[in-house]
């Protein structure tokens, strides 16, 4: 499969420092967890537009990829759409029903950075 067949290819948000926070977060996960999250992101790339249960709009241009991991754990990747790409802004393990304000604020700030300075 090549990027040409993806409806919405994913790219990582890159901070001014050059760091890619979602890539770093993914690398911190176990191989099994990384595969589940990666497969879910890939499914969004190929099936966009896609809705629940895999993807949900969060408002103000933010979306989340919803991943269910072993042991009842929940992972989320927040992203935006910039041009023809999904920009992966923030990844985290969800510990409560409601998405923490801190995580939404961080993704929103990164989204503003993308809009102000370009996609990466």
C-alpha angles and dihedrals in degrees: 000000000000133000089255090073095050115102091206115012115209124234130178123249108245119207122219086259090061094249120135104210098191092049089050091048091050091051089054091059124089115264091253093051092044089054093052093049092043092050090051092050089048091051089054091049093054101035101041123176091050131153140193138010091029104031133024133182112239097191134256091056097306123125132181133219106215117213126182112206131192118284093034093289120149128212127191133193115195116208144168132210115245114178106311097340139083106228111210103221108170138002127195146152111256115227101176139034093256121063107248115252090229091060093047091047092050092050091046091052091050090048089054089050091052091050092047101042106020135270098299 
